[in-house]
Amino acid sequence: MGGATRDRVTARLAQLRGTYDAFDIRQTTVSVAPAEFERMRADAGGAALAEVAVENAAGEHLLIQERDGGGWERPTTTVGAGQPLAETVCAAVERRTGVRPTLTGLDRAAIVCVDCAESDASAYQLQLRLSAVPEAGEPVPPAAWRVDGPADLL
């Protein structure tokens, strides 16, 4: 079965509360057409979406240029239900950017309930915004240190 259940999202939040101090939790529900619902449920697979805000001592943000050459965004990755959050996120950011981060906090979490417009089916996704500082490495394209931060995704 694809997509996370509410129980899985609640369990991951409980883990996070044991690791991080207080953080903001938001909840929203979106309704989508059946084809979009099935695609989203299959893609989510019970994973959490993590966005990482890495800031260096100079106040610069580690950003990745969008594939179309347009704007800049924070590194993001998905973390499967059985994967350790910190290790998975840090390894993914390092692979994509060349910079190994150290997580310093959880800024916010969002529980997104995706409802199928034509049935009673629902799937849940946990979206996280983590803060971090650089531990090692230098950015490799398409990543770079930028003074201007991106708009908030989460």
N, C-alpha and C positions, 0 to 999 in steps of 0.2 A: 504494500500500500504506500503510495507516494504522499508527500505532504506531511507536515507535523501535526500531531494532535495537540489539543490544549494542554493535556497532561505532560507531554514532552516539553512544551514551552515553559510550563510552570516548574518542571523539574530543573531545567537549565537555569531559570531565574533563581531558584533556591541555591544552586551551586554558586552562582555569581554573588549572591548576598553573603555567602560564606567567605568569599575571596575579596570583594571590594566593599568599601564603605558606601554610604548612602549614594544612590543615583536616581535620576529621574526616570519614571516609567510612563510611557504614553501608550494608548491603545486606540486602534482605528479599525474600521471594517470597510472593505471595498467589495463591490459586487461586479462580477464580470460574466461575459457570455460563456457558455459551456466549453467551447473549444479553447478559449483563453484560460479558463479554470483548469482544464486538464493539463495544458502545457505548464502552467505555473505550479501545479501540484507535483508534476513529474520533475520539474527543475528543482523545486525546493527539497524534496526528499528528506524532510525532517531537519534540514540544515538551518543554522543561524547565519545571517548576513552580518559581517563585521566590517565597519569603516574605521580606519586607523588615522588619527590626527597626530602625526609625528612633528614635533617642533624642536629645533636645535637651540643652542644657547644664544644665538644671534636673533632669535625670534622668527626665523624663516620656517616655512612649512614644506614638508616633503610632499610633492605633488607629482602626478602622472599626467602627461598630456593625452587628451582624448585621441582615439585612433584616427579620427577625421582631421586631426591637426588643429582642432578648435580649442576649446577651453581646457582647464586643468581641474583635476579631481584628486581627492585623497585616495590612497590605496584601499581596496576592498577585497574581501575574500569570503568564501563560505566555509563554515565549520560544521561538519557532520555531527549527528547526534552522539556518536561514541568517541569523537575526537577531543583531545584536550585543547581547550580554548587558547591559552597563552602560547603554547608551543606551535600550534597550527597557524595562528595569526602571524606570529613573528617570522616563521619560516616562509610563509607566503609573501609577506612584505619584502623580505630580503631577496627572494627569487625575482620579484617584479621590479625592484628598485635598486638593488645592490647595497641597501642600508639595512643593517640588523637593528631593529628597535628593541627597547625595553619598555614594556607596558607599565604605565604609572597610575592608571585609573580607568574607571568606566564612567563616562560622562552621562550617557543616557541609554535607555532601552526602549524599544517600541514593539508592541505585540500587534501584528497585522493579521487580522482575520479576513481571509478571502472567501467570499460566498459565491456559489454558482447561482446566477440570476434565475435559472429555470428549474432548480431543484433545492433540496434542503442540505446539500453537501457544503462542507466548510473545510478549509485547511488553514493552518496557522504558520506564521513565520516570525521568528524573533530577529529583530534588527538592532545592532549594537553600535554605539560610537565609543571607541576606546581612545584614550590619550596615551602618548608614548614619547620617549626621547631616543635619540640615536645612540646606539651602543658601539657600532663599528661600521666601517665601509663608507663608500662614497656613491652618490647617485649615478646610475647609468641610464642613458636615454631609453625610453621616453620620460624617465623621472628626473627631477631637478629640485633644488632648494629654491623656493619662491617667497618673496616678501608678502605678496598678496595671497590671502587664503581663498579657497573656493567657497561658493554658497553652500549652506548646510544641506546635505542629502537627507539626514535623519533628524 
